[in-house]
Amino acid sequence: MTKPRTRTHLSRSLDADWPPSQTMTITDLVAEARAAEWDFTNWCHASGYDASDRDARHMFECLLAYAMHEGRAGLN
């Protein structure tokens, strides 16, 4: 006879693969922003960030500054 699952077993099994094993690098984030043509609203929509979130805006501006410093912004 098997041991019945308790609520704690269930909650641990639901989170077994969290956080996702796919990591996102700064290069991936810059590429995503470049694909959105460095438009904050489009980037938020594509990446799942909330456009009204100040932290998202700050992160986007940091990505832009990083890409410009590295010469990878792809801005015309």
PyMOL Python script that loads the backbone (N, CA, C, O; Angstrom):
from pymol import cmd

cmd.read_pdbstr("""\
ATOM      1  N   MET A   1       0.836  -1.176   0.000  1.00  0.00           N
ATOM      2  CA  MET A   1       0.000   0.000   0.000  1.00  0.00           C
ATOM      3  C   MET A   1       0.888   1.249   0.000  1.00  0.00           C
ATOM      4  O   MET A   1       1.874   1.315   0.734  1.00  0.00           O
ATOM      5  N   THR A   2       0.538   2.220  -0.813  1.00  0.00           N
ATOM      6  CA  THR A   2       1.342   3.438  -0.899  1.00  0.00           C
ATOM      7  C   THR A   2       0.851   4.468   0.094  1.00  0.00           C
ATOM      8  O   THR A   2      -0.307   4.461   0.512  1.00  0.00           O
ATOM      9  N   LYS A   3       1.739   5.330   0.452  1.00  0.00           N
ATOM     10  CA  LYS A   3       1.422   6.399   1.389  1.00  0.00           C
ATOM     11  C   LYS A   3       0.595   7.469   0.669  1.00  0.00           C
ATOM     12  O   LYS A   3       0.984   7.918  -0.409  1.00  0.00           O
ATOM     13  N   PRO A   4      -0.534   7.883   1.244  1.00  0.00           N
ATOM     14  CA  PRO A   4      -1.334   8.925   0.578  1.00  0.00           C
ATOM     15  C   PRO A   4      -0.585  10.257   0.543  1.00  0.00           C
ATOM     16  O   PRO A   4       0.163  10.590   1.462  1.00  0.00           O
ATOM     17  N   ARG A   5      -0.798  10.995  -0.518  1.00  0.00           N
ATOM     18  CA  ARG A   5      -0.144  12.300  -0.662  1.00  0.00           C
ATOM     19  C   ARG A   5      -0.817  13.316   0.243  1.00  0.00           C
ATOM     20  O   ARG A   5      -2.042  13.403   0.315  1.00  0.00           O
ATOM     21  N   THR A   6      -0.006  14.060   0.911  1.00  0.00           N
ATOM     22  CA  THR A   6      -0.524  15.132   1.755  1.00  0.00           C
ATOM     23  C   THR A   6      -0.418  16.444   1.001  1.00  0.00           C
ATOM     24  O   THR A   6       0.171  16.504  -0.078  1.00  0.00           O
ATOM     25  N   ARG A   7      -0.974  17.467   1.556  1.00  0.00           N
ATOM     26  CA  ARG A   7      -0.940  18.787   0.918  1.00  0.00           C
ATOM     27  C   ARG A   7       0.503  19.266   0.713  1.00  0.00           C
ATOM     28  O   ARG A   7       0.801  19.878  -0.312  1.00  0.00           O
ATOM     29  N   THR A   8       1.395  19.002   1.662  1.00  0.00           N
ATOM     30  CA  THR A   8       2.782  19.443   1.508  1.00  0.00           C
ATOM     31  C   THR A   8       3.459  18.705   0.371  1.00  0.00           C
ATOM     32  O   THR A   8       4.266  19.297  -0.345  1.00  0.00           O
ATOM     33  N   HIS A   9       3.155  17.434   0.185  1.00  0.00           N
ATOM     34  CA  HIS A   9       3.722  16.698  -0.949  1.00  0.00           C
ATOM     35  C   HIS A   9       3.230  17.282  -2.266  1.00  0.00           C
ATOM     36  O   HIS A   9       3.995  17.418  -3.220  1.00  0.00           O
ATOM     37  N   LEU A  10       1.954  17.623  -2.310  1.00  0.00           N
ATOM     38  CA  LEU A  10       1.375  18.174  -3.527  1.00  0.00           C
ATOM     39  C   LEU A  10       2.002  19.517  -3.868  1.00  0.00           C
ATOM     40  O   LEU A  10       2.354  19.759  -5.022  1.00  0.00           O
ATOM     41  N   SER A  11       2.146  20.387  -2.886  1.00  0.00           N
ATOM     42  CA  SER A  11       2.702  21.712  -3.173  1.00  0.00           C
ATOM     43  C   SER A  11       4.153  21.610  -3.630  1.00  0.00           C
ATOM     44  O   SER A  11       4.577  22.363  -4.507  1.00  0.00           O
ATOM     45  N   ARG A  12       4.918  20.688  -3.049  1.00  0.00           N
ATOM     46  CA  ARG A  12       6.299  20.528  -3.508  1.00  0.00           C
ATOM     47  C   ARG A  12       6.353  19.977  -4.919  1.00  0.00           C
ATOM     48  O   ARG A  12       7.225  20.372  -5.693  1.00  0.00           O
ATOM     49  N   SER A  13       5.453  19.081  -5.278  1.00  0.00           N
ATOM     50  CA  SER A  13       5.489  18.519  -6.620  1.00  0.00           C
ATOM     51  C   SER A  13       5.092  19.550  -7.668  1.00  0.00           C
ATOM     52  O   SER A  13       5.577  19.497  -8.798  1.00  0.00           O
ATOM     53  N   LEU A  14       4.213  20.492  -7.308  1.00  0.00           N
ATOM     54  CA  LEU A  14       3.823  21.524  -8.268  1.00  0.00           C
ATOM     55  C   LEU A  14       4.974  22.481  -8.563  1.00  0.00           C
ATOM     56  O   LEU A  14       5.070  23.015  -9.668  1.00  0.00           O
ATOM     57  N   ASP A  15       5.839  22.697  -7.590  1.00  0.00           N
ATOM     58  CA  ASP A  15       6.958  23.614  -7.757  1.00  0.00           C
ATOM     59  C   ASP A  15       8.259  22.901  -8.101  1.00  0.00           C
ATOM     60  O   ASP A  15       9.329  23.506  -8.036  1.00  0.00           O
ATOM     61  N   ALA A  16       8.183  21.650  -8.458  1.00  0.00           N
ATOM     62  CA  ALA A  16       9.392  20.865  -8.692  1.00  0.00           C
ATOM     63  C   ALA A  16      10.257  21.449  -9.809  1.00  0.00           C
ATOM     64  O   ALA A  16      11.484  21.378  -9.739  1.00  0.00           O
ATOM     65  N   ASP A  17       9.636  22.022 -10.830  1.00  0.00           N
ATOM     66  CA  ASP A  17      10.411  22.567 -11.940  1.00  0.00           C
ATOM     67  C   ASP A  17      10.476  24.093 -11.895  1.00  0.00           C
ATOM     68  O   ASP A  17      10.738  24.729 -12.916  1.00  0.00           O
ATOM     69  N   TRP A  18      10.246  24.675 -10.743  1.00  0.00           N
ATOM     70  CA  TRP A  18      10.301  26.123 -10.632  1.00  0.00           C
ATOM     71  C   TRP A  18      11.492  26.537  -9.805  1.00  0.00           C
ATOM     72  O   TRP A  18      11.668  25.936  -8.745  1.00  0.00           O
ATOM     73  N   PRO A  19      12.308  27.462 -10.150  1.00  0.00           N
ATOM     74  CA  PRO A  19      12.206  28.273 -11.353  1.00  0.00           C
ATOM     75  C   PRO A  19      12.570  27.458 -12.593  1.00  0.00           C
ATOM     76  O   PRO A  19      13.245  26.433 -12.495  1.00  0.00           O
ATOM     77  N   PRO A  20      12.125  27.915 -13.742  1.00  0.00           N
ATOM     78  CA  PRO A  20      12.412  27.177 -14.980  1.00  0.00           C
ATOM     79  C   PRO A  20      13.910  26.987 -15.172  1.00  0.00           C
ATOM     80  O   PRO A  20      14.714  27.833 -14.780  1.00  0.00           O
ATOM     81  N   SER A  21      14.263  25.885 -15.769  1.00  0.00           N
ATOM     82  CA  SER A  21      15.687  25.586 -15.953  1.00  0.00           C
ATOM     83  C   SER A  21      16.320  26.412 -17.066  1.00  0.00           C
ATOM     84  O   SER A  21      17.545  26.455 -17.186  1.00  0.00           O
ATOM     85  N   GLN A  22      15.506  27.061 -17.872  1.00  0.00           N
ATOM     86  CA  GLN A  22      16.054  27.888 -18.942  1.00  0.00           C
ATOM     87  C   GLN A  22      16.445  29.238 -18.366  1.00  0.00           C
ATOM     88  O   GLN A  22      15.600  29.986 -17.874  1.00  0.00           O
ATOM     89  N   THR A  23      17.720  29.539 -18.432  1.00  0.00           N
ATOM     90  CA  THR A  23      18.184  30.824 -17.919  1.00  0.00           C
ATOM     91  C   THR A  23      18.208  31.848 -19.044  1.00  0.00           C
ATOM     92  O   THR A  23      18.386  31.504 -20.212  1.00  0.00           O
ATOM     93  N   MET A  24      18.029  33.094 -18.679  1.00  0.00           N
ATOM     94  CA  MET A  24      18.064  34.173 -19.660  1.00  0.00           C
ATOM     95  C   MET A  24      19.299  35.021 -19.363  1.00  0.00           C
ATOM     96  O   MET A  24      19.474  35.502 -18.244  1.00  0.00           O
ATOM     97  N   THR A  25      20.139  35.196 -20.353  1.00  0.00           N
ATOM     98  CA  THR A  25      21.357  35.981 -20.179  1.00  0.00           C
ATOM     99  C   THR A  25      21.100  37.422 -20.595  1.00  0.00           C
ATOM    100  O   THR A  25      20.075  37.736 -21.200  1.00  0.00           O
ATOM    101  N   ILE A  26      22.038  38.281 -20.265  1.00  0.00           N
ATOM    102  CA  ILE A  26      21.925  39.685 -20.663  1.00  0.00           C
ATOM    103  C   ILE A  26      21.919  39.803 -22.183  1.00  0.00           C
ATOM    104  O   ILE A  26      21.261  40.685 -22.734  1.00  0.00           O
ATOM    105  N   THR A  27      22.643  38.927 -22.857  1.00  0.00           N
ATOM    106  CA  THR A  27      22.662  38.924 -24.323  1.00  0.00           C
ATOM    107  C   THR A  27      21.280  38.603 -24.870  1.00  0.00           C
ATOM    108  O   THR A  27      20.842  39.202 -25.853  1.00  0.00           O
ATOM    109  N   ASP A  28      20.589  37.653 -24.230  1.00  0.00           N
ATOM    110  CA  ASP A  28      19.231  37.313 -24.656  1.00  0.00           C
ATOM    111  C   ASP A  28      18.288  38.489 -24.461  1.00  0.00           C
ATOM    112  O   ASP A  28      17.450  38.769 -25.318  1.00  0.00           O
ATOM    113  N   LEU A  29      18.426  39.184 -23.325  1.00  0.00           N
ATOM    114  CA  LEU A  29      17.569  40.329 -23.050  1.00  0.00           C
ATOM    115  C   LEU A  29      17.817  41.467 -24.036  1.00  0.00           C
ATOM    116  O   LEU A  29      16.878  42.127 -24.480  1.00  0.00           O
ATOM    117  N   VAL A  30      19.083  41.694 -24.374  1.00  0.00           N
ATOM    118  CA  VAL A  30      19.424  42.739 -25.349  1.00  0.00           C
ATOM    119  C   VAL A  30      18.862  42.369 -26.722  1.00  0.00           C
ATOM    120  O   VAL A  30      18.326  43.222 -27.429  1.00  0.00           O
ATOM    121  N   ALA A  31      18.986  41.103 -27.092  1.00  0.00           N
ATOM    122  CA  ALA A  31      18.458  40.659 -28.386  1.00  0.00           C
ATOM    123  C   ALA A  31      16.939  40.826 -28.433  1.00  0.00           C
ATOM    124  O   ALA A  31      16.380  41.214 -29.459  1.00  0.00           O
ATOM    125  N   GLU A  32      16.286  40.534 -27.326  1.00  0.00           N
ATOM    126  CA  GLU A  32      14.840  40.694 -27.256  1.00  0.00           C
ATOM    127  C   GLU A  32      14.445  42.164 -27.398  1.00  0.00           C
ATOM    128  O   GLU A  32      13.480  42.487 -28.091  1.00  0.00           O
ATOM    129  N   ALA A  33      15.185  43.042 -26.748  1.00  0.00           N
ATOM    130  CA  ALA A  33      14.899  44.477 -26.841  1.00  0.00           C
ATOM    131  C   ALA A  33      15.192  44.994 -28.247  1.00  0.00           C
ATOM    132  O   ALA A  33      14.459  45.836 -28.766  1.00  0.00           O
ATOM    133  N   ARG A  34      16.261  44.493 -28.864  1.00  0.00           N
ATOM    134  CA  ARG A  34      16.589  44.904 -30.235  1.00  0.00           C
ATOM    135  C   ARG A  34      15.494  44.447 -31.187  1.00  0.00           C
ATOM    136  O   ARG A  34      15.129  45.176 -32.109  1.00  0.00           O
ATOM    137  N   ALA A  35      14.967  43.244 -30.971  1.00  0.00           N
ATOM    138  CA  ALA A  35      13.889  42.733 -31.821  1.00  0.00           C
ATOM    139  C   ALA A  35      12.627  43.580 -31.681  1.00  0.00           C
ATOM    140  O   ALA A  35      11.837  43.683 -32.619  1.00  0.00           O
ATOM    141  N   ALA A  36      12.441  44.184 -30.512  1.00  0.00           N
ATOM    142  CA  ALA A  36      11.302  45.083 -30.293  1.00  0.00           C
ATOM    143  C   ALA A  36      11.628  46.497 -30.737  1.00  0.00           C
ATOM    144  O   ALA A  36      10.878  47.432 -30.456  1.00  0.00           O
ATOM    145  N   GLU A  37      12.746  46.650 -31.430  1.00  0.00           N
ATOM    146  CA  GLU A  37      13.208  47.938 -31.963  1.00  0.00           C
ATOM    147  C   GLU A  37      13.371  48.980 -30.864  1.00  0.00           C
ATOM    148  O   GLU A  37      13.101  50.163 -31.070  1.00  0.00           O
ATOM    149  N   TRP A  38      13.811  48.531 -29.706  1.00  0.00           N
ATOM    150  CA  TRP A  38      14.093  49.373 -28.555  1.00  0.00           C
ATOM    151  C   TRP A  38      12.897  50.224 -28.153  1.00  0.00           C
ATOM    152  O   TRP A  38      13.052  51.336 -27.647  1.00  0.00           O
ATOM    153  N   ASP A  39      11.714  49.695 -28.383  1.00  0.00           N
ATOM    154  CA  ASP A  39      10.496  50.358 -27.935  1.00  0.00           C
ATOM    155  C   ASP A  39      10.067  49.712 -26.619  1.00  0.00           C
ATOM    156  O   ASP A  39       9.821  48.507 -26.568  1.00  0.00           O
ATOM    157  N   PHE A  40       9.978  50.510 -25.558  1.00  0.00           N
ATOM    158  CA  PHE A  40       9.707  49.991 -24.225  1.00  0.00           C
ATOM    159  C   PHE A  40       8.385  49.236 -24.165  1.00  0.00           C
ATOM    160  O   PHE A  40       8.322  48.152 -23.585  1.00  0.00           O
ATOM    161  N   THR A  41       7.340  49.783 -24.748  1.00  0.00           N
ATOM    162  CA  THR A  41       6.031  49.140 -24.695  1.00  0.00           C
ATOM    163  C   THR A  41       6.045  47.801 -25.415  1.00  0.00           C
ATOM    164  O   THR A  41       5.512  46.817 -24.904  1.00  0.00           O
ATOM    165  N   ASN A  42       6.647  47.755 -26.596  1.00  0.00           N
ATOM    166  CA  ASN A  42       6.744  46.490 -27.335  1.00  0.00           C
ATOM    167  C   ASN A  42       7.585  45.471 -26.573  1.00  0.00           C
ATOM    168  O   ASN A  42       7.254  44.286 -26.546  1.00  0.00           O
ATOM    169  N   TRP A  43       8.665  45.927 -25.957  1.00  0.00           N
ATOM    170  CA  TRP A  43       9.523  45.040 -25.183  1.00  0.00           C
ATOM    171  C   TRP A  43       8.759  44.448 -24.002  1.00  0.00           C
ATOM    172  O   TRP A  43       8.871  43.256 -23.718  1.00  0.00           O
ATOM    173  N   CYS A  44       7.981  45.290 -23.314  1.00  0.00           N
ATOM    174  CA  CYS A  44       7.183  44.806 -22.183  1.00  0.00           C
ATOM    175  C   CYS A  44       6.179  43.757 -22.647  1.00  0.00           C
ATOM    176  O   CYS A  44       5.994  42.729 -21.995  1.00  0.00           O
ATOM    177  N   HIS A  45       5.544  44.024 -23.764  1.00  0.00           N
ATOM    178  CA  HIS A  45       4.562  43.079 -24.289  1.00  0.00           C
ATOM    179  C   HIS A  45       5.220  41.743 -24.650  1.00  0.00           C
ATOM    180  O   HIS A  45       4.677  40.679 -24.354  1.00  0.00           O
ATOM    181  N   ALA A  46       6.379  41.804 -25.283  1.00  0.00           N
ATOM    182  CA  ALA A  46       7.063  40.586 -25.719  1.00  0.00           C
ATOM    183  C   ALA A  46       7.677  39.814 -24.558  1.00  0.00           C
ATOM    184  O   ALA A  46       7.715  38.584 -24.584  1.00  0.00           O
ATOM    185  N   SER A  47       8.153  40.519 -23.548  1.00  0.00           N
ATOM    186  CA  SER A  47       8.863  39.848 -22.461  1.00  0.00           C
ATOM    187  C   SER A  47       7.991  39.555 -21.250  1.00  0.00           C
ATOM    188  O   SER A  47       8.422  38.858 -20.332  1.00  0.00           O
ATOM    189  N   GLY A  48       6.770  40.077 -21.236  1.00  0.00           N
ATOM    190  CA  GLY A  48       5.875  39.797 -20.129  1.00  0.00           C
ATOM    191  C   GLY A  48       5.974  40.760 -18.959  1.00  0.00           C
ATOM    192  O   GLY A  48       5.361  40.529 -17.917  1.00  0.00           O
ATOM    193  N   TYR A  49       6.733  41.832 -19.116  1.00  0.00           N
ATOM    194  CA  TYR A  49       6.825  42.834 -18.052  1.00  0.00           C
ATOM    195  C   TYR A  49       5.647  43.789 -18.142  1.00  0.00           C
ATOM    196  O   TYR A  49       5.061  43.965 -19.211  1.00  0.00           O
ATOM    197  N   ASP A  50       5.304  44.404 -17.019  1.00  0.00           N
ATOM    198  CA  ASP A  50       4.232  45.384 -16.954  1.00  0.00           C
ATOM    199  C   ASP A  50       4.808  46.752 -17.297  1.00  0.00           C
ATOM    200  O   ASP A  50       5.763  47.197 -16.660  1.00  0.00           O
ATOM    201  N   ALA A  51       4.242  47.417 -18.288  1.00  0.00           N
ATOM    202  CA  ALA A  51       4.768  48.709 -18.744  1.00  0.00           C
ATOM    203  C   ALA A  51       4.652  49.799 -17.682  1.00  0.00           C
ATOM    204  O   ALA A  51       5.354  50.806 -17.762  1.00  0.00           O
ATOM    205  N   SER A  52       3.783  49.621 -16.692  1.00  0.00           N
ATOM    206  CA  SER A  52       3.654  50.628 -15.643  1.00  0.00           C
ATOM    207  C   SER A  52       4.607  50.386 -14.477  1.00  0.00           C
ATOM    208  O   SER A  52       4.633  51.164 -13.523  1.00  0.00           O
ATOM    209  N   ASP A  53       5.380  49.324 -14.548  1.00  0.00           N
ATOM    210  CA  ASP A  53       6.318  48.978 -13.476  1.00  0.00           C
ATOM    211  C   ASP A  53       7.610  49.781 -13.627  1.00  0.00           C
ATOM    212  O   ASP A  53       8.270  49.718 -14.664  1.00  0.00           O
ATOM    213  N   ARG A  54       7.961  50.530 -12.594  1.00  0.00           N
ATOM    214  CA  ARG A  54       9.181  51.357 -12.647  1.00  0.00           C
ATOM    215  C   ARG A  54      10.436  50.502 -12.774  1.00  0.00           C
ATOM    216  O   ARG A  54      11.393  50.893 -13.442  1.00  0.00           O
ATOM    217  N   ASP A  55      10.432  49.331 -12.131  1.00  0.00           N
ATOM    218  CA  ASP A  55      11.600  48.452 -12.221  1.00  0.00           C
ATOM    219  C   ASP A  55      11.802  47.937 -13.643  1.00  0.00           C
ATOM    220  O   ASP A  55      12.934  47.779 -14.100  1.00  0.00           O
ATOM    221  N   ALA A  56      10.700  47.677 -14.335  1.00  0.00           N
ATOM    222  CA  ALA A  56      10.802  47.231 -15.731  1.00  0.00           C
ATOM    223  C   ALA A  56      11.390  48.345 -16.590  1.00  0.00           C
ATOM    224  O   ALA A  56      12.236  48.093 -17.448  1.00  0.00           O
ATOM    225  N   ARG A  57      10.940  49.579 -16.358  1.00  0.00           N
ATOM    226  CA  ARG A  57      11.470  50.720 -17.104  1.00  0.00           C
ATOM    227  C   ARG A  57      12.964  50.889 -16.842  1.00  0.00           C
ATOM    228  O   ARG A  57      13.741  51.132 -17.766  1.00  0.00           O
ATOM    229  N   HIS A  58      13.358  50.759 -15.577  1.00  0.00           N
ATOM    230  CA  HIS A  58      14.772  50.885 -15.208  1.00  0.00           C
ATOM    231  C   HIS A  58      15.593  49.769 -15.855  1.00  0.00           C
ATOM    232  O   HIS A  58      16.686  50.014 -16.365  1.00  0.00           O
ATOM    233  N   MET A  59      15.070  48.557 -15.834  1.00  0.00           N
ATOM    234  CA  MET A  59      15.782  47.437 -16.452  1.00  0.00           C
ATOM    235  C   MET A  59      15.958  47.673 -17.951  1.00  0.00           C
ATOM    236  O   MET A  59      17.033  47.428 -18.499  1.00  0.00           O
ATOM    237  N   PHE A  60      14.903  48.147 -18.611  1.00  0.00           N
ATOM    238  CA  PHE A  60      14.975  48.430 -20.039  1.00  0.00           C
ATOM    239  C   PHE A  60      16.027  49.494 -20.335  1.00  0.00           C
ATOM    240  O   PHE A  60      16.812  49.345 -21.271  1.00  0.00           O
ATOM    241  N   GLU A  61      16.049  50.557 -19.550  1.00  0.00           N
ATOM    242  CA  GLU A  61      17.040  51.620 -19.743  1.00  0.00           C
ATOM    243  C   GLU A  61      18.459  51.114 -19.502  1.00  0.00           C
ATOM    244  O   GLU A  61      19.394  51.523 -20.190  1.00  0.00           O
ATOM    245  N   CYS A  62      18.616  50.227 -18.527  1.00  0.00           N
ATOM    246  CA  CYS A  62      19.933  49.617 -18.277  1.00  0.00           C
ATOM    247  C   CYS A  62      20.359  48.741 -19.445  1.00  0.00           C
ATOM    248  O   CYS A  62      21.526  48.748 -19.837  1.00  0.00           O
ATOM    249  N   LEU A  63      19.417  47.986 -20.002  1.00  0.00           N
ATOM    250  CA  LEU A  63      19.727  47.160 -21.174  1.00  0.00           C
ATOM    251  C   LEU A  63      20.163  48.020 -22.349  1.00  0.00           C
ATOM    252  O   LEU A  63      21.123  47.692 -23.047  1.00  0.00           O
ATOM    253  N   LEU A  64      19.455  49.121 -22.563  1.00  0.00           N
ATOM    254  CA  LEU A  64      19.812  50.034 -23.652  1.00  0.00           C
ATOM    255  C   LEU A  64      21.196  50.628 -23.438  1.00  0.00           C
ATOM    256  O   LEU A  64      21.997  50.687 -24.371  1.00  0.00           O
ATOM    257  N   ALA A  65      21.485  51.069 -22.219  1.00  0.00           N
ATOM    258  CA  ALA A  65      22.803  51.635 -21.919  1.00  0.00           C
ATOM    259  C   ALA A  65      23.895  50.591 -22.100  1.00  0.00           C
ATOM    260  O   ALA A  65      24.956  50.891 -22.647  1.00  0.00           O
ATOM    261  N   TYR A  66      23.643  49.370 -21.646  1.00  0.00           N
ATOM    262  CA  TYR A  66      24.616  48.293 -21.793  1.00  0.00           C
ATOM    263  C   TYR A  66      24.876  48.001 -23.275  1.00  0.00           C
ATOM    264  O   TYR A  66      26.025  47.876 -23.699  1.00  0.00           O
ATOM    265  N   ALA A  67      23.812  47.896 -24.042  1.00  0.00           N
ATOM    266  CA  ALA A  67      23.960  47.584 -25.469  1.00  0.00           C
ATOM    267  C   ALA A  67      24.673  48.703 -26.209  1.00  0.00           C
ATOM    268  O   ALA A  67      25.486  48.443 -27.096  1.00  0.00           O
ATOM    269  N   MET A  68      24.376  49.944 -25.852  1.00  0.00           N
ATOM    270  CA  MET A  68      25.054  51.064 -26.506  1.00  0.00           C
ATOM    271  C   MET A  68      26.538  51.071 -26.145  1.00  0.00           C
ATOM    272  O   MET A  68      27.384  51.353 -26.994  1.00  0.00           O
ATOM    273  N   HIS A  69      26.849  50.767 -24.907  1.00  0.00           N
ATOM    274  CA  HIS A  69      28.235  50.714 -24.453  1.00  0.00           C
ATOM    275  C   HIS A  69      29.006  49.574 -25.157  1.00  0.00           C
ATOM    276  O   HIS A  69      30.174  49.727 -25.515  1.00  0.00           O
ATOM    277  N   GLU A  70      28.331  48.446 -25.343  1.00  0.00           N
ATOM    278  CA  GLU A  70      28.942  47.300 -26.006  1.00  0.00           C
ATOM    279  C   GLU A  70      28.911  47.417 -27.526  1.00  0.00           C
ATOM    280  O   GLU A  70      29.538  46.621 -28.226  1.00  0.00           O
ATOM    281  N   GLY A  71      28.183  48.409 -28.038  1.00  0.00           N
ATOM    282  CA  GLY A  71      28.090  48.577 -29.496  1.00  0.00           C
ATOM    283  C   GLY A  71      27.143  47.605 -30.144  1.00  0.00           C
ATOM    284  O   GLY A  71      27.254  47.339 -31.341  1.00  0.00           O
ATOM    285  N   ARG A  72      26.202  47.062 -29.372  1.00  0.00           N
ATOM    286  CA  ARG A  72      25.278  46.071 -29.924  1.00  0.00           C
ATOM    287  C   ARG A  72      23.845  46.551 -29.928  1.00  0.00           C
ATOM    288  O   ARG A  72      22.929  45.737 -30.046  1.00  0.00           O
ATOM    289  N   ALA A  73      23.625  47.834 -29.805  1.00  0.00           N
ATOM    290  CA  ALA A  73      22.247  48.322 -29.726  1.00  0.00           C
ATOM    291  C   ALA A  73      21.543  48.201 -31.070  1.00  0.00           C
ATOM    292  O   ALA A  73      20.327  48.014 -31.112  1.00  0.00           O
ATOM    293  N   GLY A  74      22.283  48.305 -32.168  1.00  0.00           N
ATOM    294  CA  GLY A  74      21.667  48.218 -33.488  1.00  0.00           C
ATOM    295  C   GLY A  74      20.763  49.399 -33.778  1.00  0.00           C
ATOM    296  O   GLY A  74      19.791  49.280 -34.524  1.00  0.00           O
ATOM    297  N   LEU A  75      21.086  50.543 -33.185  1.00  0.00           N
ATOM    298  CA  LEU A  75      20.285  51.748 -33.418  1.00  0.00           C
ATOM    299  C   LEU A  75      20.790  52.452 -34.667  1.00  0.00           C
ATOM    300  O   LEU A  75      21.991  52.489 -34.932  1.00  0.00           O
ATOM    301  N   ASN A  76      19.870  53.001 -35.418  1.00  0.00           N
ATOM    302  CA  ASN A  76      20.241  53.703 -36.655  1.00  0.00           C
ATOM    303  C   ASN A  76      20.566  55.144 -36.363  1.00  0.00           C
ATOM    304  O   ASN A  76      20.901  55.898 -37.277  1.00  0.00           O
TER     305      ASN A  76
END
""", "prot")
cmd.dss("prot")
cmd.show_as("cartoon", "prot")
cmd.util.cbc("prot")
cmd.orient("prot")
